[in-house]
Amino acid sequence: MIMFELKRTEEKIALDRSGIDAISDKIVKKLEKYGIGKKDIIRIRLTLEEQLLKISEYYKEKTTVTLRMGKRFATPYVYISYEGEKFDPTSQEDETEILFSNLGMTPQWSYHHNLNTLYLKAPYQTPRSEVYLIAAVIAAIIIGLLRSIIPAQVITAVSDYALTPVSDAFMNVLGAFVRFMIFFSVISGICSIESLSDFSKIGKHVTGRMIIRTFVGTGLSLLIALPFHHFVQGEIKETTSQTGRIIELIFSIFPKDLITPFIEGNTLQIIFLAVMIGSVMLILGEKIIMVKKLINDLSVLFSDIISIVCKLLPLYIFTSLLLLMWKNGGELFIQLWKPIVLCLMICCFYLTVKIIYVCIRFRISPIHFLSAIKGTVLLGLVTASSSATLNDVLKTNEKKLGISQKLNRIGVPFANLLIRSVVGVSFVLIIYYMAEYYSVPVNIGWFITAWVMCSVLSIAAPPVSGGMLVVTGMLMMQLGIPVDGLAVAGLLGIVTDFICTASITGLMHCELLIDSDNLDMLDKSKLASLRKKR
């Protein structure tokens, strides 16, 4: 294969402390020259510095590395090689490296003929997936509005032989893999807890409290949004009381075998199995280290498969929305403002309550506190990406709020995964809107199922493009909502994701500030500056 390289640079540098600093500076300058984003440059630098420190410590600062940087097919890369005995600095990941590994920032290591090599590609600069999704939505709406001037036989033919088969094929392929992805990702997530060195002190405290917050916040959103919707009450059999239905619902979580939940797509039973297996694997610890590695590999495998499938998400959105527009006109879109406005109001309410609590507890000025965190919150609002806010959140926590680095480096990944009450809000409002539109019959059992499903799936949602749409589809099927409206639900998910990301970022600062104080890991001298008048 022919590899095209542009302006390749290469030099040898002694790997001592000053050498590591020099290498970092050279990498930063070169990547800036290539136009890589500032946040990606910071992640690459942090990742490579960790690896270089390990190499330096292993060889006791008595080795020299060759640094090579350039471009291949317009993609910048960093290549570091060093002679000597076989040593893989990526074999034992710490918390920071685990976090960057999830962001695709882990170098590849290889060894050949007494030469160790590290290779890292800079992220390819492509438009965000939301750009394509929004373009698909706009195209579907424009073509859908032309329904009156398109011959009926053409609409029927295109719908029956093109749009419907494409839409069905996408959902069938997605459904074939998503159940396994949820199963293995939950087990892998539980097992990964053990790899965090200070979990016994930090992880359990942070994790337990944030999971409780998610269930409570999702439950409150169910109640807050209820008066704004009108539902069709479900028929209740005379032989079964409401209490009996609730008990039946609770015990339906327990599967009768290991296969049926995957065949029937019962998400609650799949998650129950995953939690049980993951918990037992945690207890067994190092005895099943190879099994844990296999589970993690399977989790990555199915996540990658879903990620590949979801690259066709804009096509699915286009076909599904166009089918809806040709079938129902614009009726389904008329009230879309309601769930969006409600999401904004509820998320702002949650964030405001938490900020007031923090300011009262620490006796700091709300204005000064908002000034300290507004940069990260606004970044989350305009990007809808927790990855984009990562570096700013870490910096703000340590430099402005006085949260210890140890808690920050462990707590931020946990908080990012577990502060999901506002994601639960988004799910609740989406299923409320769809259930109201399709006149889905509801009862107390339906609401309890919605509460549990929205809470659990807001935590277990896969971190891939289209992941929110995947779990939204699972929610709709579990709650009896026609999947015909999944495209509209996906559109709502895209819009509310911007609101949710900003809220999660603000809540993350508040929750970790509280945790740092509870664990006596707070530098109150930095926090004191928020009490002073500026």
Secondary structure, 3 states (H helix, E strand, C coil): CCCCEEEEEEEEEECCHHHHHHHHHHHHHHHHHCCCCHHHHHHHHHHHHHHHHHHHHHCCCCCEEEEEEEEECCEEEEEEEEECCCCCCCCCCCHHHHHHHHCCCCCEEEEECCEEEEEEECCCCCCCHHHHHHHHHHHHHHHHHCHHHCCHHHHHHHHHHHHHHHHHHHHHHHHHHHHHHHHHHHHHHHHHHHHCCCHHHHHHHHHHHHHHHHHHHHHHHHHHHHHHCCCEECCCCCCCCHHHHHHHHHHCCCCCCCCHHHHHCCHHHHHHHHHHHHHHHHHHHHHHHHHHHHHHHHHHHHHHHHHHHHHHHHHHHHHHHHHHHHHHCCHHHCCCHHHHHHHHHHHHHHHHHHHHHHHHHHCCCHHHHHHHHHHHHHHHHHHCCHHHHHHHHHHHHHHHCCECHHHHHHHHHHHHHHCCHHHHHHHHHHHHHHHHHCCCEECHHHHHHHHHHHHHHHHHCCCCCCHHHHHHHHHHHHCCCCHHHHHHHHHHHHHHHHHHHHHHHHHHHHHHHHHHHHCCCECHHHHHHHHCCC
